[in-house]
């Protein structure tokens, strides 16, 4: 599944994903909707769009933004792929620990 914003809504992108049997979760732009309706029966079918799956895109983007708030991954200070990946894992672990409920977090002796 590919979840993208309206900028990637084009016939070419959708055809490419269809050829590769990848589901596209991309909302249709307003100008494309108007053009399709203007053409009538020759305009084709409306594209399928699952708003519930599209909401998951927002969750993933917010997670990536939180990872980038840490300077290491944002500016790529780590020169080797292994150390960069280790930094991503470390940041992910810190975000996960901070997302735990307060009752669990207070029992840990360490503060991150």
PDB file as gemmi writes it, atoms N, CA and C in Angstrom:
CRYST1    1.000    1.000    1.000  90.00  90.00  90.00 P 1                      
ATOM      1  N   UNK A   1       0.842  -1.168   0.000  1.00  0.00           N  
ATOM      2  CA  UNK A   1       0.000   0.000   0.000  1.00  0.00           C  
ATOM      3  C   UNK A   1       0.890   1.235   0.000  1.00  0.00           C  
ATOM      4  N   UNK A   2       0.536   2.202  -0.804  1.00  0.00           N  
ATOM      5  CA  UNK A   2       1.218   3.493  -0.825  1.00  0.00           C  
ATOM      6  C   UNK A   2       0.207   4.554  -0.417  1.00  0.00           C  
ATOM      7  N   UNK A   3       0.525   5.259   0.652  1.00  0.00           N  
ATOM      8  CA  UNK A   3      -0.324   6.360   1.098  1.00  0.00           C  
ATOM      9  C   UNK A   3       0.410   7.656   0.798  1.00  0.00           C  
ATOM     10  N   UNK A   4      -0.192   8.492  -0.025  1.00  0.00           N  
ATOM     11  CA  UNK A   4       0.453   9.735  -0.428  1.00  0.00           C  
ATOM     12  C   UNK A   4      -0.577  10.854  -0.438  1.00  0.00           C  
ATOM     13  N   UNK A   5      -0.086  12.093  -0.493  1.00  0.00           N  
ATOM     14  CA  UNK A   5      -1.021  13.213  -0.516  1.00  0.00           C  
ATOM     15  C   UNK A   5      -1.475  13.491  -1.944  1.00  0.00           C  
ATOM     16  N   UNK A   6      -2.300  14.515  -2.092  1.00  0.00           N  
ATOM     17  CA  UNK A   6      -2.938  14.801  -3.384  1.00  0.00           C  
ATOM     18  C   UNK A   6      -1.952  15.154  -4.487  1.00  0.00           C  
ATOM     19  N   UNK A   7      -0.765  15.577  -4.121  1.00  0.00           N  
ATOM     20  CA  UNK A   7       0.226  15.939  -5.132  1.00  0.00           C  
ATOM     21  C   UNK A   7       0.616  14.736  -6.004  1.00  0.00           C  
ATOM     22  N   UNK A   8       0.469  13.539  -5.475  1.00  0.00           N  
ATOM     23  CA  UNK A   8       0.846  12.337  -6.214  1.00  0.00           C  
ATOM     24  C   UNK A   8      -0.336  11.689  -6.920  1.00  0.00           C  
ATOM     25  N   UNK A   9      -1.462  12.373  -6.969  1.00  0.00           N  
ATOM     26  CA  UNK A   9      -2.644  11.845  -7.628  1.00  0.00           C  
ATOM     27  C   UNK A   9      -2.564  12.149  -9.126  1.00  0.00           C  
ATOM     28  N   UNK A  10      -2.127  11.178  -9.888  1.00  0.00           N  
ATOM     29  CA  UNK A  10      -2.081  11.331 -11.342  1.00  0.00           C  
ATOM     30  C   UNK A  10      -2.334   9.976 -11.982  1.00  0.00           C  
ATOM     31  N   UNK A  11      -2.737  10.004 -13.230  1.00  0.00           N  
ATOM     32  CA  UNK A  11      -2.991   8.749 -13.936  1.00  0.00           C  
ATOM     33  C   UNK A  11      -1.734   7.905 -14.017  1.00  0.00           C  
ATOM     34  N   UNK A  12      -0.624   8.556 -14.283  1.00  0.00           N  
ATOM     35  CA  UNK A  12       0.640   7.821 -14.421  1.00  0.00           C  
ATOM     36  C   UNK A  12       1.036   7.114 -13.139  1.00  0.00           C  
ATOM     37  N   UNK A  13       0.947   7.822 -12.020  1.00  0.00           N  
ATOM     38  CA  UNK A  13       1.301   7.202 -10.739  1.00  0.00           C  
ATOM     39  C   UNK A  13       0.369   6.049 -10.409  1.00  0.00           C  
ATOM     40  N   UNK A  14      -0.922   6.264 -10.629  1.00  0.00           N  
ATOM     41  CA  UNK A  14      -1.885   5.208 -10.321  1.00  0.00           C  
ATOM     42  C   UNK A  14      -1.688   3.996 -11.239  1.00  0.00           C  
ATOM     43  N   UNK A  15      -1.411   4.227 -12.518  1.00  0.00           N  
ATOM     44  CA  UNK A  15      -1.184   3.121 -13.446  1.00  0.00           C  
ATOM     45  C   UNK A  15       0.068   2.331 -13.061  1.00  0.00           C  
ATOM     46  N   UNK A  16       1.113   3.043 -12.666  1.00  0.00           N  
ATOM     47  CA  UNK A  16       2.346   2.373 -12.250  1.00  0.00           C  
ATOM     48  C   UNK A  16       2.095   1.481 -11.033  1.00  0.00           C  
ATOM     49  N   UNK A  17       1.371   2.007 -10.053  1.00  0.00           N  
ATOM     50  CA  UNK A  17       1.076   1.220  -8.856  1.00  0.00           C  
ATOM     51  C   UNK A  17       0.175   0.028  -9.187  1.00  0.00           C  
ATOM     52  N   UNK A  18      -0.794   0.227 -10.082  1.00  0.00           N  
ATOM     53  CA  UNK A  18      -1.667  -0.876 -10.488  1.00  0.00           C  
ATOM     54  C   UNK A  18      -0.866  -1.988 -11.160  1.00  0.00           C  
ATOM     55  N   UNK A  19       0.074  -1.612 -12.035  1.00  0.00           N  
ATOM     56  CA  UNK A  19       0.902  -2.621 -12.713  1.00  0.00           C  
ATOM     57  C   UNK A  19       1.696  -3.448 -11.707  1.00  0.00           C  
ATOM     58  N   UNK A  20       2.116  -2.819 -10.645  1.00  0.00           N  
ATOM     59  CA  UNK A  20       2.897  -3.522  -9.629  1.00  0.00           C  
ATOM     60  C   UNK A  20       2.030  -4.139  -8.541  1.00  0.00           C  
ATOM     61  N   UNK A  21       0.714  -4.056  -8.696  1.00  0.00           N  
ATOM     62  CA  UNK A  21      -0.271  -4.597  -7.751  1.00  0.00           C  
ATOM     63  C   UNK A  21      -0.116  -4.006  -6.355  1.00  0.00           C  
ATOM     64  N   UNK A  22       0.068  -2.696  -6.321  1.00  0.00           N  
ATOM     65  CA  UNK A  22       0.183  -1.956  -5.067  1.00  0.00           C  
ATOM     66  C   UNK A  22      -1.060  -1.096  -4.923  1.00  0.00           C  
ATOM     67  N   UNK A  23      -1.676  -1.158  -3.776  1.00  0.00           N  
ATOM     68  CA  UNK A  23      -2.880  -0.365  -3.536  1.00  0.00           C  
ATOM     69  C   UNK A  23      -2.482   1.090  -3.293  1.00  0.00           C  
ATOM     70  N   UNK A  24      -3.142   1.993  -3.995  1.00  0.00           N  
ATOM     71  CA  UNK A  24      -2.871   3.428  -3.846  1.00  0.00           C  
ATOM     72  C   UNK A  24      -3.925   4.049  -2.936  1.00  0.00           C  
ATOM     73  N   UNK A  25      -3.483   4.677  -1.870  1.00  0.00           N  
ATOM     74  CA  UNK A  25      -4.373   5.408  -0.974  1.00  0.00           C  
ATOM     75  C   UNK A  25      -4.019   6.878  -1.156  1.00  0.00           C  
ATOM     76  N   UNK A  26      -4.540   7.447  -2.237  1.00  0.00           N  
ATOM     77  CA  UNK A  26      -4.240   8.824  -2.607  1.00  0.00           C  
ATOM     78  C   UNK A  26      -5.563   9.514  -2.922  1.00  0.00           C  
ATOM     79  N   UNK A  27      -5.895  10.583  -2.207  1.00  0.00           N  
ATOM     80  CA  UNK A  27      -7.148  11.282  -2.529  1.00  0.00           C  
ATOM     81  C   UNK A  27      -7.041  11.975  -3.881  1.00  0.00           C  
ATOM     82  N   UNK A  28      -8.168  12.128  -4.530  1.00  0.00           N  
ATOM     83  CA  UNK A  28      -8.206  12.755  -5.850  1.00  0.00           C  
ATOM     84  C   UNK A  28      -8.254  14.277  -5.694  1.00  0.00           C  
ATOM     85  N   UNK A  29      -7.491  14.973  -6.515  1.00  0.00           N  
ATOM     86  CA  UNK A  29      -7.490  16.438  -6.466  1.00  0.00           C  
ATOM     87  C   UNK A  29      -8.804  16.989  -6.992  1.00  0.00           C  
ATOM     88  N   UNK A  30      -9.146  18.194  -6.538  1.00  0.00           N  
ATOM     89  CA  UNK A  30     -10.422  18.807  -6.922  1.00  0.00           C  
ATOM     90  C   UNK A  30     -10.490  19.065  -8.424  1.00  0.00           C  
ATOM     91  N   UNK A  31      -9.368  19.464  -9.029  1.00  0.00           N  
ATOM     92  CA  UNK A  31      -9.399  19.722 -10.468  1.00  0.00           C  
ATOM     93  C   UNK A  31      -9.591  18.431 -11.262  1.00  0.00           C  
ATOM     94  N   UNK A  32      -9.080  17.310 -10.758  1.00  0.00           N  
ATOM     95  CA  UNK A  32      -9.289  16.033 -11.430  1.00  0.00           C  
ATOM     96  C   UNK A  32     -10.742  15.595 -11.323  1.00  0.00           C  
ATOM     97  N   UNK A  33     -11.345  15.841 -10.167  1.00  0.00           N  
ATOM     98  CA  UNK A  33     -12.762  15.497  -9.989  1.00  0.00           C  
ATOM     99  C   UNK A  33     -13.614  16.319 -10.943  1.00  0.00           C  
ATOM    100  N   UNK A  34     -13.330  17.626 -11.024  1.00  0.00           N  
ATOM    101  CA  UNK A  34     -14.106  18.503 -11.907  1.00  0.00           C  
ATOM    102  C   UNK A  34     -13.945  18.099 -13.369  1.00  0.00           C  
ATOM    103  N   UNK A  35     -12.731  17.753 -13.774  1.00  0.00           N  
ATOM    104  CA  UNK A  35     -12.478  17.355 -15.156  1.00  0.00           C  
ATOM    105  C   UNK A  35     -13.195  16.047 -15.480  1.00  0.00           C  
ATOM    106  N   UNK A  36     -13.166  15.099 -14.537  1.00  0.00           N  
ATOM    107  CA  UNK A  36     -13.841  13.828 -14.754  1.00  0.00           C  
ATOM    108  C   UNK A  36     -15.341  14.040 -14.885  1.00  0.00           C  
ATOM    109  N   UNK A  37     -15.918  14.890 -14.033  1.00  0.00           N  
ATOM    110  CA  UNK A  37     -17.362  15.131 -14.095  1.00  0.00           C  
ATOM    111  C   UNK A  37     -17.740  15.900 -15.352  1.00  0.00           C  
ATOM    112  N   UNK A  38     -16.849  16.782 -15.800  1.00  0.00           N  
ATOM    113  CA  UNK A  38     -17.125  17.555 -17.013  1.00  0.00           C  
ATOM    114  C   UNK A  38     -17.185  16.646 -18.243  1.00  0.00           C  
ATOM    115  N   UNK A  39     -16.379  15.597 -18.228  1.00  0.00           N  
ATOM    116  CA  UNK A  39     -16.352  14.672 -19.365  1.00  0.00           C  
ATOM    117  C   UNK A  39     -17.538  13.715 -19.373  1.00  0.00           C  
ATOM    118  N   UNK A  40     -18.272  13.665 -18.275  1.00  0.00           N  
ATOM    119  CA  UNK A  40     -19.468  12.807 -18.236  1.00  0.00           C  
ATOM    120  C   UNK A  40     -19.107  11.341 -18.202  1.00  0.00           C  
ATOM    121  N   UNK A  41     -19.789  10.549 -19.023  1.00  0.00           N  
ATOM    122  CA  UNK A  41     -19.561   9.101 -19.008  1.00  0.00           C  
ATOM    123  C   UNK A  41     -18.180   8.744 -19.559  1.00  0.00           C  
ATOM    124  N   UNK A  42     -17.557   9.640 -20.319  1.00  0.00           N  
ATOM    125  CA  UNK A  42     -16.208   9.385 -20.839  1.00  0.00           C  
ATOM    126  C   UNK A  42     -15.126   9.699 -19.799  1.00  0.00           C  
ATOM    127  N   UNK A  43     -15.527  10.286 -18.682  1.00  0.00           N  
ATOM    128  CA  UNK A  43     -14.555  10.688 -17.666  1.00  0.00           C  
ATOM    129  C   UNK A  43     -14.004   9.559 -16.837  1.00  0.00           C  
ATOM    130  N   UNK A  44     -14.631   8.416 -16.911  1.00  0.00           N  
ATOM    131  CA  UNK A  44     -14.144   7.269 -16.150  1.00  0.00           C  
ATOM    132  C   UNK A  44     -14.755   7.207 -14.758  1.00  0.00           C  
ATOM    133  N   UNK A  45     -14.351   6.191 -14.054  1.00  0.00           N  
ATOM    134  CA  UNK A  45     -14.862   5.996 -12.697  1.00  0.00           C  
ATOM    135  C   UNK A  45     -14.074   6.838 -11.709  1.00  0.00           C  
ATOM    136  N   UNK A  46     -14.703   7.205 -10.612  1.00  0.00           N  
ATOM    137  CA  UNK A  46     -13.934   7.891  -9.564  1.00  0.00           C  
ATOM    138  C   UNK A  46     -12.930   6.927  -8.940  1.00  0.00           C  
ATOM    139  N   UNK A  47     -11.820   7.464  -8.507  1.00  0.00           N  
ATOM    140  CA  UNK A  47     -10.800   6.622  -7.889  1.00  0.00           C  
ATOM    141  C   UNK A  47     -11.283   6.187  -6.514  1.00  0.00           C  
ATOM    142  N   UNK A  48     -10.854   5.000  -6.112  1.00  0.00           N  
ATOM    143  CA  UNK A  48     -11.209   4.534  -4.776  1.00  0.00           C  
ATOM    144  C   UNK A  48     -10.253   5.152  -3.774  1.00  0.00           C  
ATOM    145  N   UNK A  49     -10.797   5.535  -2.652  1.00  0.00           N  
ATOM    146  CA  UNK A  49      -9.988   6.172  -1.617  1.00  0.00           C  
ATOM    147  C   UNK A  49     -10.524   5.728  -0.266  1.00  0.00           C  
ATOM    148  N   UNK A  50      -9.657   5.157   0.561  1.00  0.00           N  
ATOM    149  CA  UNK A  50     -10.041   4.698   1.884  1.00  0.00           C  
ATOM    150  C   UNK A  50      -9.580   5.717   2.922  1.00  0.00           C  
ATOM    151  N   UNK A  51     -10.488   6.508   3.475  1.00  0.00           N  
ATOM    152  CA  UNK A  51     -10.069   7.544   4.417  1.00  0.00           C  
ATOM    153  C   UNK A  51      -9.469   6.983   5.702  1.00  0.00           C  
ATOM    154  N   UNK A  52      -9.864   5.787   6.107  1.00  0.00           N  
ATOM    155  CA  UNK A  52      -9.288   5.199   7.323  1.00  0.00           C  
ATOM    156  C   UNK A  52      -7.819   4.852   7.125  1.00  0.00           C  
ATOM    157  N   UNK A  53      -7.495   4.301   5.962  1.00  0.00           N  
ATOM    158  CA  UNK A  53      -6.086   4.016   5.672  1.00  0.00           C  
ATOM    159  C   UNK A  53      -5.293   5.303   5.494  1.00  0.00           C  
ATOM    160  N   UNK A  54      -5.932   6.336   4.961  1.00  0.00           N  
ATOM    161  CA  UNK A  54      -5.247   7.607   4.753  1.00  0.00           C  
ATOM    162  C   UNK A  54      -4.889   8.258   6.089  1.00  0.00           C  
ATOM    163  N   UNK A  55      -5.688   8.030   7.123  1.00  0.00           N  
ATOM    164  CA  UNK A  55      -5.374   8.575   8.441  1.00  0.00           C  
ATOM    165  C   UNK A  55      -4.085   7.973   8.994  1.00  0.00           C  
ATOM    166  N   UNK A  56      -3.789   6.741   8.637  1.00  0.00           N  
ATOM    167  CA  UNK A  56      -2.555   6.107   9.098  1.00  0.00           C  
ATOM    168  C   UNK A  56      -1.333   6.798   8.508  1.00  0.00           C  
ATOM    169  N   UNK A  57      -1.472   7.396   7.339  1.00  0.00           N  
ATOM    170  CA  UNK A  57      -0.374   8.147   6.736  1.00  0.00           C  
ATOM    171  C   UNK A  57       0.016   9.312   7.629  1.00  0.00           C  
ATOM    172  N   UNK A  58      -0.986   9.984   8.174  1.00  0.00           N  
ATOM    173  CA  UNK A  58      -0.730  11.102   9.062  1.00  0.00           C  
ATOM    174  C   UNK A  58       0.026  10.645  10.311  1.00  0.00           C  
ATOM    175  N   UNK A  59      -0.331   9.502  10.848  1.00  0.00           N  
ATOM    176  CA  UNK A  59       0.348   8.968  12.025  1.00  0.00           C  
ATOM    177  C   UNK A  59       1.809   8.692  11.713  1.00  0.00           C  
ATOM    178  N   UNK A  60       2.073   8.091  10.568  1.00  0.00           N  
ATOM    179  CA  UNK A  60       3.456   7.789  10.183  1.00  0.00           C  
ATOM    180  C   UNK A  60       4.257   9.072   9.971  1.00  0.00           C  
ATOM    181  N   UNK A  61       3.658  10.076   9.345  1.00  0.00           N  
ATOM    182  CA  UNK A  61       4.374  11.333   9.119  1.00  0.00           C  
ATOM    183  C   UNK A  61       4.683  12.047  10.428  1.00  0.00           C  
ATOM    184  N   UNK A  62       3.757  12.011  11.374  1.00  0.00           N  
ATOM    185  CA  UNK A  62       4.021  12.641  12.663  1.00  0.00           C  
ATOM    186  C   UNK A  62       5.144  11.923  13.393  1.00  0.00           C  
ATOM    187  N   UNK A  63       5.209  10.597  13.271  1.00  0.00           N  
ATOM    188  CA  UNK A  63       6.294   9.832  13.892  1.00  0.00           C  
ATOM    189  C   UNK A  63       7.641  10.203  13.265  1.00  0.00           C  
ATOM    190  N   UNK A  64       7.674  10.322  11.951  1.00  0.00           N  
ATOM    191  CA  UNK A  64       8.914  10.713  11.274  1.00  0.00           C  
ATOM    192  C   UNK A  64       9.341  12.110  11.709  1.00  0.00           C  
ATOM    193  N   UNK A  65       8.386  13.024  11.859  1.00  0.00           N  
ATOM    194  CA  UNK A  65       8.718  14.374  12.320  1.00  0.00           C  
ATOM    195  C   UNK A  65       9.268  14.353  13.736  1.00  0.00           C  
ATOM    196  N   UNK A  66       8.753  13.495  14.586  1.00  0.00           N  
ATOM    197  CA  UNK A  66       9.274  13.412  15.952  1.00  0.00           C  
ATOM    198  C   UNK A  66      10.678  12.830  15.952  1.00  0.00           C  
ATOM    199  N   UNK A  67      10.952  11.892  15.047  1.00  0.00           N  
ATOM    200  CA  UNK A  67      12.307  11.352  14.945  1.00  0.00           C  
ATOM    201  C   UNK A  67      13.261  12.444  14.480  1.00  0.00           C  
ATOM    202  N   UNK A  68      12.824  13.272  13.534  1.00  0.00           N  
ATOM    203  CA  UNK A  68      13.683  14.319  12.995  1.00  0.00           C  
ATOM    204  C   UNK A  68      13.907  15.477  13.960  1.00  0.00           C  
ATOM    205  N   UNK A  69      13.129  15.543  15.051  1.00  0.00           N  
ATOM    206  CA  UNK A  69      13.372  16.582  16.037  1.00  0.00           C  
ATOM    207  C   UNK A  69      14.700  16.351  16.764  1.00  0.00           C  
ATOM    208  N   UNK A  70      15.177  15.148  16.718  1.00  0.00           N  
ATOM    209  CA  UNK A  70      16.479  14.825  17.280  1.00  0.00           C  
ATOM    210  C   UNK A  70      17.524  15.147  16.230  1.00  0.00           C  
ATOM    211  N   UNK A  71      18.579  15.806  16.590  1.00  0.00           N  
ATOM    212  CA  UNK A  71      19.533  16.312  15.598  1.00  0.00           C  
ATOM    213  C   UNK A  71      20.273  15.224  14.843  1.00  0.00           C  
ATOM    214  N   UNK A  72      20.503  14.093  15.479  1.00  0.00           N  
ATOM    215  CA  UNK A  72      21.270  13.024  14.829  1.00  0.00           C  
ATOM    216  C   UNK A  72      20.673  12.585  13.507  1.00  0.00           C  
ATOM    217  N   UNK A  73      19.450  12.080  13.501  1.00  0.00           N  
ATOM    218  CA  UNK A  73      18.850  11.660  12.227  1.00  0.00           C  
ATOM    219  C   UNK A  73      18.516  12.826  11.303  1.00  0.00           C  
ATOM    220  N   UNK A  74      18.202  13.985  11.876  1.00  0.00           N  
ATOM    221  CA  UNK A  74      17.783  15.111  11.039  1.00  0.00           C  
ATOM    222  C   UNK A  74      18.930  15.616  10.165  1.00  0.00           C  
ATOM    223  N   UNK A  75      20.127  15.701  10.733  1.00  0.00           N  
ATOM    224  CA  UNK A  75      21.253  16.259   9.978  1.00  0.00           C  
ATOM    225  C   UNK A  75      22.249  15.216   9.522  1.00  0.00           C  
ATOM    226  N   UNK A  76      21.963  13.972   9.805  1.00  0.00           N  
ATOM    227  CA  UNK A  76      22.807  12.849   9.372  1.00  0.00           C  
ATOM    228  C   UNK A  76      24.252  13.033   9.831  1.00  0.00           C  
ATOM    229  N   UNK A  77      24.402  13.234  11.161  1.00  0.00           N  
ATOM    230  CA  UNK A  77      25.742  13.377  11.717  1.00  0.00           C  
ATOM    231  C   UNK A  77      26.522  12.073  11.654  1.00  0.00           C  
ATOM    232  N   UNK A  78      25.825  10.961  11.735  1.00  0.00           N  
ATOM    233  CA  UNK A  78      26.493   9.664  11.701  1.00  0.00           C  
ATOM    234  C   UNK A  78      26.895   9.347  10.274  1.00  0.00           C  
ATOM    235  N   UNK A  79      28.145   9.018  10.092  1.00  0.00           N  
ATOM    236  CA  UNK A  79      28.664   8.834   8.740  1.00  0.00           C  
ATOM    237  C   UNK A  79      28.411   7.439   8.184  1.00  0.00           C  
ATOM    238  N   UNK A  80      28.395   6.446   9.040  1.00  0.00           N  
ATOM    239  CA  UNK A  80      28.210   5.084   8.532  1.00  0.00           C  
ATOM    240  C   UNK A  80      26.742   4.682   8.635  1.00  0.00           C  
ATOM    241  N   UNK A  81      26.289   3.828   7.743  1.00  0.00           N  
ATOM    242  CA  UNK A  81      24.884   3.378   7.808  1.00  0.00           C  
ATOM    243  C   UNK A  81      24.548   2.673   9.119  1.00  0.00           C  
ATOM    244  N   UNK A  82      25.510   1.921   9.666  1.00  0.00           N  
ATOM    245  CA  UNK A  82      25.246   1.207  10.915  1.00  0.00           C  
ATOM    246  C   UNK A  82      25.016   2.162  12.084  1.00  0.00           C  
ATOM    247  N   UNK A  83      25.839   3.201  12.184  1.00  0.00           N  
ATOM    248  CA  UNK A  83      25.656   4.131  13.299  1.00  0.00           C  
ATOM    249  C   UNK A  83      24.396   4.980  13.100  1.00  0.00           C  
ATOM    250  N   UNK A  84      24.052   5.280  11.857  1.00  0.00           N  
ATOM    251  CA  UNK A  84      22.807   6.021  11.587  1.00  0.00           C  
ATOM    252  C   UNK A  84      21.598   5.179  11.988  1.00  0.00           C  
ATOM    253  N   UNK A  85      21.614   3.897  11.616  1.00  0.00           N  
ATOM    254  CA  UNK A  85      20.524   3.009  11.985  1.00  0.00           C  
ATOM    255  C   UNK A  85      20.439   2.838  13.502  1.00  0.00           C  
ATOM    256  N   UNK A  86      21.588   2.775  14.158  1.00  0.00           N  
ATOM    257  CA  UNK A  86      21.584   2.674  15.622  1.00  0.00           C  
ATOM    258  C   UNK A  86      20.962   3.926  16.236  1.00  0.00           C  
ATOM    259  N   UNK A  87      21.239   5.096  15.667  1.00  0.00           N  
ATOM    260  CA  UNK A  87      20.627   6.336  16.156  1.00  0.00           C  
ATOM    261  C   UNK A  87      19.123   6.332  15.964  1.00  0.00           C  
ATOM    262  N   UNK A  88      18.657   5.801  14.828  1.00  0.00           N  
ATOM    263  CA  UNK A  88      17.212   5.698  14.599  1.00  0.00           C  
ATOM    264  C   UNK A  88      16.554   4.764  15.615  1.00  0.00           C  
ATOM    265  N   UNK A  89      17.229   3.652  15.888  1.00  0.00           N  
ATOM    266  CA  UNK A  89      16.690   2.709  16.877  1.00  0.00           C  
ATOM    267  C   UNK A  89      16.652   3.344  18.265  1.00  0.00           C  
ATOM    268  N   UNK A  90      17.692   4.080  18.598  1.00  0.00           N  
ATOM    269  CA  UNK A  90      17.738   4.743  19.902  1.00  0.00           C  
ATOM    270  C   UNK A  90      16.629   5.780  20.030  1.00  0.00           C  
ATOM    271  N   UNK A  91      16.454   6.587  19.009  1.00  0.00           N  
ATOM    272  CA  UNK A  91      15.390   7.596  19.039  1.00  0.00           C  
ATOM    273  C   UNK A  91      14.014   6.932  19.098  1.00  0.00           C  
ATOM    274  N   UNK A  92      13.827   5.852  18.360  1.00  0.00           N  
ATOM    275  CA  UNK A  92      12.566   5.127  18.410  1.00  0.00           C  
ATOM    276  C   UNK A  92      12.287   4.563  19.793  1.00  0.00           C  
ATOM    277  N   UNK A  93      13.330   4.055  20.448  1.00  0.00           N  
ATOM    278  CA  UNK A  93      13.154   3.522  21.801  1.00  0.00           C  
ATOM    279  C   UNK A  93      12.789   4.627  22.779  1.00  0.00           C  
ATOM    280  N   UNK A  94      13.420   5.787  22.648  1.00  0.00           N  
ATOM    281  CA  UNK A  94      13.112   6.919  23.530  1.00  0.00           C  
ATOM    282  C   UNK A  94      11.671   7.371  23.318  1.00  0.00           C  
ATOM    283  N   UNK A  95      11.240   7.469  22.067  1.00  0.00           N  
ATOM    284  CA  UNK A  95       9.854   7.861  21.796  1.00  0.00           C  
ATOM    285  C   UNK A  95       8.872   6.840  22.347  1.00  0.00           C  
ATOM    286  N   UNK A  96       9.214   5.565  22.221  1.00  0.00           N  
ATOM    287  CA  UNK A  96       8.325   4.526  22.726  1.00  0.00           C  
ATOM    288  C   UNK A  96       8.218   4.593  24.249  1.00  0.00           C  
ATOM    289  N   UNK A  97       9.355   4.771  24.937  1.00  0.00           N  
ATOM    290  CA  UNK A  97       9.333   4.847  26.400  1.00  0.00           C  
ATOM    291  C   UNK A  97       8.520   6.058  26.857  1.00  0.00           C  
ATOM    292  N   UNK A  98       8.669   7.172  26.169  1.00  0.00           N  
ATOM    293  CA  UNK A  98       7.904   8.365  26.542  1.00  0.00           C  
ATOM    294  C   UNK A  98       6.409   8.210  26.274  1.00  0.00           C  
ATOM    295  N   UNK A  99       6.042   7.298  25.388  1.00  0.00           N  
ATOM    296  CA  UNK A  99       4.625   7.117  25.088  1.00  0.00           C  
ATOM    297  C   UNK A  99       3.931   6.184  26.072  1.00  0.00           C  
ATOM    298  N   UNK A 100       4.692   5.533  26.939  1.00  0.00           N  
ATOM    299  CA  UNK A 100       4.097   4.629  27.919  1.00  0.00           C  
ATOM    300  C   UNK A 100       3.260   5.415  28.918  1.00  0.00           C  
ATOM    301  N   UNK A 101       2.265   4.776  29.517  1.00  0.00           N  
ATOM    302  CA  UNK A 101       1.462   5.478  30.525  1.00  0.00           C  
ATOM    303  C   UNK A 101       2.322   5.912  31.712  1.00  0.00           C  
ATOM    304  N   UNK A 102       1.911   6.941  32.385  1.00  0.00           N  
ATOM    305  CA  UNK A 102       2.694   7.503  33.490  1.00  0.00           C  
ATOM    306  C   UNK A 102       2.883   6.491  34.610  1.00  0.00           C  
ATOM    307  N   UNK A 103       1.925   5.604  34.837  1.00  0.00           N  
ATOM    308  CA  UNK A 103       2.056   4.630  35.921  1.00  0.00           C  
ATOM    309  C   UNK A 103       3.215   3.677  35.670  1.00  0.00           C  
ATOM    310  N   UNK A 104       3.455   3.322  34.436  1.00  0.00           N  
ATOM    311  CA  UNK A 104       4.578   2.439  34.110  1.00  0.00           C  
ATOM    312  C   UNK A 104       5.878   3.228  34.143  1.00  0.00           C  
ATOM    313  N   UNK A 105       5.854   4.441  33.658  1.00  0.00           N  
ATOM    314  CA  UNK A 105       7.062   5.245  33.551  1.00  0.00           C  
ATOM    315  C   UNK A 105       7.634   5.600  34.918  1.00  0.00           C  
ATOM    316  N   UNK A 106       6.795   5.777  35.929  1.00  0.00           N  
ATOM    317  CA  UNK A 106       7.299   6.161  37.251  1.00  0.00           C  
ATOM    318  C   UNK A 106       7.994   5.006  37.946  1.00  0.00           C  
ATOM    319  N   UNK A 107       7.750   3.767  37.522  1.00  0.00           N  
ATOM    320  CA  UNK A 107       8.401   2.627  38.153  1.00  0.00           C  
ATOM    321  C   UNK A 107       9.819   2.423  37.656  1.00  0.00           C  
ATOM    322  N   UNK A 108      10.194   3.041  36.561  1.00  0.00           N  
ATOM    323  CA  UNK A 108      11.546   2.851  36.021  1.00  0.00           C  
ATOM    324  C   UNK A 108      12.502   3.764  36.754  1.00  0.00           C  
ATOM    325  N   UNK A 109      13.677   3.284  37.121  1.00  0.00           N  
ATOM    326  CA  UNK A 109      14.621   4.117  37.867  1.00  0.00           C  
ATOM    327  C   UNK A 109      15.363   5.131  36.995  1.00  0.00           C  
ATOM    328  N   UNK A 110      15.293   4.988  35.677  1.00  0.00           N  
ATOM    329  CA  UNK A 110      16.050   5.857  34.790  1.00  0.00           C  
ATOM    330  C   UNK A 110      15.138   6.897  34.162  1.00  0.00           C  
ATOM    331  N   UNK A 111      15.660   8.057  33.951  1.00  0.00           N  
ATOM    332  CA  UNK A 111      14.893   9.135  33.297  1.00  0.00           C  
ATOM    333  C   UNK A 111      15.595   9.475  31.998  1.00  0.00           C  
ATOM    334  N   UNK A 112      14.868   9.427  30.894  1.00  0.00           N  
ATOM    335  CA  UNK A 112      15.464   9.730  29.583  1.00  0.00           C  
ATOM    336  C   UNK A 112      15.169  11.143  29.173  1.00  0.00           C  
TER     337      UNK A 112                                                      
END                                                                             
